[in-house]
Structures are given as structure tokens and as C-alpha cells.
Amino acid sequence: MRIKTFEEYQTAYKQSVDDPEGFWAEVAQQFKWRKPWKKVLSWDFNEATTKWYEGGEMNITENALDRHLEEKGNQIAIIWEPNDPGDEAVRITYSVLHDRVCRFANVLKKHGVKKGDRVCIYLPMVPELTVAVLACARIGAVHSVVFGGFSAKSIADRINDSACTMVITSDGAYRGNKVIPMKETVDNALDLCSTVKNVIVMTRTRTPVSMLKGRDLWWEEEVKHVDSVCPAEPMDAEDTLFILYTSGSTGKPKGVVHTCGGYMIFATYTFANVFQYEPGEIHFCTADIGWITGHSYIVYGPLCYGATSVIFEGVPTFPDAGRLWQIVEKHKVNILYTAPTAIRSLMSFGLQYVKDHDLSSLTKLGSVGEPINEEAWQWFKQNIGGSHCPLVDTWWQTETGGIMISPLAGITPEKPTYATLPLPGIQPVLVDESGNVIEGNDVSGNLCIKFPWPGIIRTTYGDHERCKQTYFSTYPGMYFTGDGCLRDEDGYYRITGRVDDVLNVSGHRIGTAEVENAINMHLGVVESAVVGYPHDIKGQGIYAFIITDTKPDDAEMFRKDISATVARIIGPIAKPDKIQFVSGLPKTRSGKIMRRILRKISEHDMNNLGDTSTLLDPAVVEEIKRGAL
Ligand code: PRX
């Protein structure tokens, strides 16, 4: 499965394009299947359908756990680093993890969870999160992990969209010096839901919680009374493994559906190759398991490959900005995979936090989630990687399941800020606004993928039409990523950012429409328009232009109130960084908001607003310019 040289990469790439089915069949043979597949691939992008390894029977947990027991039973699968550096880290071997997953799977079964049922998981970054995820997979239940920073309303929307019957949560969560209520948030969410029969609550902070008789159960009690044997449910490769909600340019977040076989193959193959994982290495991905990066590169990819994966509960700045480096030193981390936002933020604290720590264990670095600027790239490479560690800038999405364009560490020649070359099996194309494919090098356009790969999104939960519309209709016959991209003279790819109305704030994907809908629910707000603007640390900040029914008496207080509404409806990650009150918005005669103009104003690029003559009321632009923050 591992490519070792650039020549091997080139050969593998060519083979994957010439004979995709042969290529992916060969990769898949290295996994444990109960029954072989009947057909490697069938697809029709016009209908947004892709099926990999159909008829094949397997269970991802047999690949992530059982398969390793004989040779690696005593190897550490998970190192858990708690929020407080003074608390002891926990090391969990493959055999103990197997035992815990089987027990918890039996708890789920005991409470009536069956294959195909949806289970919502809302937990902090504790080992139980991985146990819960794998326990669902063990019995064929579909997990829907919701990031711990989302509000009760966001949780409720996600539970309702997929009719979850069970929620798994904790009493509270530690994040830096804060204790965050989790169960209480779930309780508030459940006031808006009717499908949930049980809530399992794990004890983390011993925050007082209300436990509803007949519905709520303590994790610790439940696992005492079950068996540690739980045969894995046989799953068809195309059975759903999980749903993960993500934001788009319109409406509510959609449930991206991934299936068992293809996702497993793709997450594992990309993990092994991009990070060039060597046996015994310690892999530390700083993402939260609530996002796709955590699913693929903390849980499934590393465990299916028999690696040791670090789970970190806290934040990079607690107790100080040296925390990540302290973890690297303490656990002798070899591979560090993080986000540009974290790098930029830690950079701003200065090198003294780095110098105190021995980072010599590091062999490879990775970046994900947003474009990495050259300064951050160089700082990471030089000061953290000691200039000798390969640095892989990995481009991919919730919908792709795994890394799509990235160097293979130490193999692909690097170029700062470039995701470089597509992985084997990935066929990127650039297209212009009219959908014409742009050939040749030194060009830029919208990034599409013209051939399926095993980790591709299968559908958006409960609404296949939406999947078709969002990804496969803009450029018929191709998967559209929503990203802009350039291909340089060497054929290297550099992702420049979203070309749709999706923001990337600190690596978190947020739809402008979602934020606007939340703002518009606030008393006194008539209308709003949200755009992203360049932010030194977050990559993008959220800039909201808001029309109110009367001029606010205390503008500052009103801003805070609006932020509180957004935090309540979506979560604190979606709070606007800047709010400008305006009397009108630049609209075309047909009533469409000209976001292009607002984006320019938010960037203070006032002289390049383009043609404003087609606006309903050009004077409004002058007013907005004068009030720009
Ligand atoms: O715009 C791209 C950006 O993040 C988007 C996907 O977000 P999400 O589904 O939340 O997944 C994030 C983690 C995989 C993409 O459409 N993005 C992700 N990685 C990069 C990136 N932009 C530039 N460079 C990257 N390496």
C-alpha cells in the first residue's frame, strides 16, 4: 500500500488513471473482507451516484481493531492527553480498545440500537469519543458526531434531520480554563427533538446534571453490566458508516454520507502514503473528531493502519502557547498534523514557547483546512520541523473523505503554499465559469474532480437531489469542489479558497446564509449580508452588514446582543468579528445582493468595486464605504 519513491508515485498515478478499478482493487485486497466484492466501481455523476466494492462484506472495526490483535494487541492505539497538563495521560492498547468498543457496542445493542439506526455523538475529545464512534460502527449503527462547540439548536437540527434515536454525551467538557456544560446543552436540544429514546452520559467534569428517568443513562454504570464479546455486524461496503454535517452556500448544513468500504480504503491509503507512516511512529492530529479531519486522521485512517494516534482534549494555548510543543516532547510525537490557524496563532506568541521544548522526535509535519500562507508555512517548517521535516499541505473536504491533493511526505518535492500533486486515483481538472476545461499549466479556475475515488460523498442524508444540485450540476459530469485553484508551470496545484458563499474561519466551514439567517432572527434586524474578510490569524473573519428597523441607541451593546443570538443559534464559532450597521445593501434591480462589492469594502479595497451602475441604489455604496470598519 505504501509508495516509497517519486517514481513509484508516478507509476501508481498512471496506473490509477489507466485502470482505476484494477488499482483500487489491489489496494482493497490488503484489508480484511468477510466476502469479496462483486463489482469494484459503478458510477454516474449525472445522477450523483457512486458505488465502490459493491457486494463486498466487511466491518471497519475488524480492520481497525480485530485485525491487529494478534501482532499488535499490546501496542498503543491511542494516547490521550488531557486538558490539564498536570493530569496523567492515558495509553490504550489495541486489545484494551477492542474490549472497550465491544462492551460499549453491547450497551448500544442492549438499548435497542440496531444496524442503520442513527446515533448522535456530542462529546469532548476524550477516549470515549473514539470508543463511541467505533462501537456504532461495530454494530452497523450510523454515527453522526456533532462538534462540541455547536449550540443546542444546531444539535437539534442535526438530530432531527437524521432522526437519531440515541445521543451520547458527557456531563461537561474541559477546554483550557473553562468548564463547558455538555449534557445541559443536549437537554436543551432534546426539547426540540422527538426521536431520541436514550441519552448516555459519560462523566468527565462531574458538573451537576439532570438525569431523566427512563431516558438518561450513565456510561460508567452501563458498561459494568455487559459482555466484552460483540461480533462485528457484517456490512455491505456501500452501507452507510457515518453522517457528518457540513455547511454549504445555501440553507441548513447538510449531512454528508460516507459508506463503509470505500471510505475505509481511502482514509487508510491516504494516511499511509501522505504521512509515510512508519511502524511505531506517534501520529498527532490536532483536529477535533467532530470534523472530518478527526474522523479520517485520528480515528479511522491511523487505526486501520495499526498506528498510534494522539487524542488531545485541550487547546493549543492552555496553559500557554507552548502546549502543542510540550505534547510533542512528552509523547515523542513523530507526525504533527495541524491547521494554519493554529500555526499563525502560535507564531504570534513568539519563539520562546518553542525553544523550551525538544522537538527532535518530529519526522513529518502536515497542514489542513485552509490555505496556508507562505509566512506560516516557513515558520512551521523551520521552527517546528527544524527545516528537515517534510511538510505536507493537504487539500481535501468533508465530502472527499480523505486527502486528495498533497505531497507524499519526503517524496514529492515541496513548494511552499502548494498542495502540489493529486494522490493516485484523483483526477483534478480546472474549469472556467462556462464549464470549459482549462488545459495546460500556469492557469487558474474552479477545481473539479472528473473521476470517482473510493472516499467520495455518496449522498446528502435524506435529500439526494441536494447532493446532485450542490456537487454535480454546476459542471455536469464532474464533482465540483467549490474551491478556486491554480496550476503552476510545474503542474502543481495551489488551492486559493472558496469561490462560493462558504466561509473558512479558523479552518471551520461556515455558510454565509446560515449566519445571515441567525442574525435575521434577532429582534430589530431587518436584513443582513455576511462576507468573509482577510484575518491575520483566522484566515477569514466574519463581516456582517446589518439593516435595523431603528437606529440602535447603543450600537456596541446591540452588536453584542446580535453575537449572542448567533452563538445561541449556531455556536460561538459563527459569531461575527465585525458588524456594520447600514441603511441599505447594494442590490441589483432584481434584488440580488452584490456580495462582491461588500467583500471589497470589507477588505478596504474601495477603489476596485467594479461596476456599480446596475445597482438599484448606487448611493448606498458610498454610505457603506464611509462607515467601513
Ligand atoms: O476551501 C477548502 C478548505 O476547506 C474546505 C473544506 O472544508 P471541510 O469540509 O471543513 O474540511 C476541512 C478539512 C479537510 C475546502 O473546500 N481547505 C481544506 N484544506 C485546504 C483548504 N484550502 C486550502 N488548502 C488546504 N490544504
Residues whose N, C-alpha, C, O or C-beta is under 5 A from the ligand:
A	BS01	PRX	T293 S367 V368 G369 E370 P371 I372 D393 T394 W395 W396 Q397 T398 E399 T481 D483 I495 G497 R498 G507 R509
